[in-house]
Amino acid sequence: MWDYTDKVKDYFFNPVNAGVLEHANAVGEVGAISCGDALKLMMRVNPETEVIEAAKFQTFGCGSAIASSSALTEIVLGKTLEEALRISNQDIADFLGGLPPEKMHCSVMGYEALQAAVADYRGVEWRDDHEEGALVCKCFGVDEGMIERAVRANKLTTPEQITHYTKAGGGCLTCFEGIEAVLARVNEEMVTEGLISFDEAYRIGAMDARTMKQKTRPQGAKTPNVEPKPIIALADLERAAAGTIVLERPVEAPPAPAPTAPRLTTIQKIKLIEETLESIRPYLKLDGGDCELIDVDGNNVVVKLSGACVGCQQASLTVNGVQEKLIAATGLPLRVIPVK
Amino acid sequence: MTTPVYLDNNATTRCDEAVVEAMLPFFTEQFGNPSSMHAFGARVGGAVKAARVQLQSLLGAEFDHEIVFTAGGTESDNMAILSALEIDPNRDEIIASAVEHPAVLSLCGHLEKTRGIKVHVIPVDGQGLLDIAAYRAALSEKTAIVSIMWANNETGTIFPVAELAELAKEVGALFHTDAVQAVGKVPIDLKSTAIDMLSLSGHKLHGPKGIGALYVRRGTRFRSLIKGGHQERGRRAGTENTPGIVGLGKAAELAALHMDDEKTRVASLRDRLEKGLLQRIPNSFVTGNPAERLPNTSNIAFEYVEGEGILLLMNREGIAASSGSACTSGSLEPSHVLRAMNIPYTAAHGAIRFSFSRDNTDADVDRVLEVMPGIIEKLRALSPFWQGADKAPATFNPVYA
């Protein structure tokens, strides 16, 4: 059975805002019964203030679909339409304490229903050429469609590039042959279409998977780590495909300034550690986690990992990553000790 | 908390205490290797032989040496099909039904992709019955092997394997049946059929997991899958899983003893549950073929709700069953069996399989009848498709498919 968080279970067993909303003026219907998912989001928007004053849902779907829908109605309540449009599917998943990678599409459905409902209110038609395809990378929840788009938009020709753009293959790498297959297929199509040359195209077996590196910010199975805001990212990819923007996504945190290793007072040291942690935090948050400084004792830095980092199989990698950054920033042989 | 109700016996069964008891000595004092010359080995060899006879008896096989012990149903299926393809290079086609277990279908897909083997997938109708005309048409001098299950794991529908085997024989093709769900539940008498190979699995008949067998009719040309020592007369190398084999033998003996109970008491439990659910819950129907069906299996589709939600709510009540819904499988693929039967999506997603065993009681049925209506009602109240009993579904046209 799926490893649902307590919050997902709670929102499934006791869903809030379920049912039909009378006098709804913003209705979004997404999903399809053939996929086993369908969501009808009904909202009442105050025409003066554009504040969402009521929200209800009806969902045909699995436990996490119902939980995501219910969570969505709670999240949007009291928000203005502008604020609501900024809600990503990751926000819905985060609200629920995470979803299994295979179930991230439930949060995507919530995101889409919201977009559709706002479009309905504004009297515009909303369309999404959403497609999922088979889930290729389970560690990071990356599906075939996402890899294909990344390959096409950025003319990717190696599995490593795919890991850099989509994270797929950055974890256990059992999906390597799956990544290879998608890459080879799409590259072959691109050669036919004249987008890349025959020599550039990737061929299966061209790369030794053992040389592929693990990414330093991966997540365990418990903490779904899909590309943050995949919908936005996909839109970017599509725009990139249309040649309007060039996609640049830093894979790692920007390198910290080289330490000059001055003699620090304890206060200065703690301050510097705090500042460094602050700079890393956005990256941890992208993966649904956080890191809080508890104590500094000599060269021992005691931190508390929270959110998605807790129980993550690869939390130790996160700790190592944090430690590296702190050492680089302070020039001190610091040791990061995580506590519960 | 009330006593848990386990109605997922097609997934796996509880290992019988008598089976465990029979196995235990073979971990410790009876640890010998049956291939050894000394007394330690000889005693264990005798136990393996006894288990073979127990299984021979349950299957109605002519000889005990027709039983080859394996690690389970999947291995047996793979062995049978791969062996058949090695025998005659001129026969390079496989025939299988559309509702076979993945142990057969995914192997066939792999062979098609990697070896260019032609696979004929025979469709089924709305009740899950095989299209016999399509089957006849697919049979030819090119057919290496036919693999059609004895009974379907999801719906319990029984296939006329004896007749299908006769047809295969006419073109000289081997006939294999995946009988993992049938062995121990329905009487089998292989010596009176033309079936060449049959797969079974220990844990589906109150035996241990990790043990199974492939029946290979005497005289059937056979090529081993696992190469190594001479065990199982060179048909399956590797030191025998002696505790497992002894356990499977005991399980086979017990299954034969309980066969009547299965046909009568277990079947009536199943029927009472099925009838009760259909009476209490509108917009629900039985999938598969009620006339020719395993006595323990009932697959009921509840329209406009999704299976995972049902299972989660059932689980909270301590009731275990399984679903044909997409969301309950790791692959997110809806059940290929229900899709092959053209069950509408609105119903296929809400299909629940209840599978009984001799361990189940009347109280189990009462409990399920008590809680199921509330569960379905709760989920239907959430469903955008549900408009009330016997009313057409809500017009609901979501964006994208």
Interface residues (C-beta under 8 A of the other chain):
Chain A: M1 K9 F12 F13 P15 A18 G19 E29 V30 G31 A32 I33 S34 C35 G36 D37 A38 L39 K40 Q58 T59 F60 G61 C62 G63 A65 I66 E102 K103 E112 A116 W126 R127 D128 D129 H130 L135
Chain B: Y304 V305 E306 G307 E308 G309 L312 L313 N315 R316 S325 A326 C327 T328 G330 L332 P334 Y345 T346 H349 A381 L382 S383 P384 F385 F396 N397 P398 V399 Y400 A401
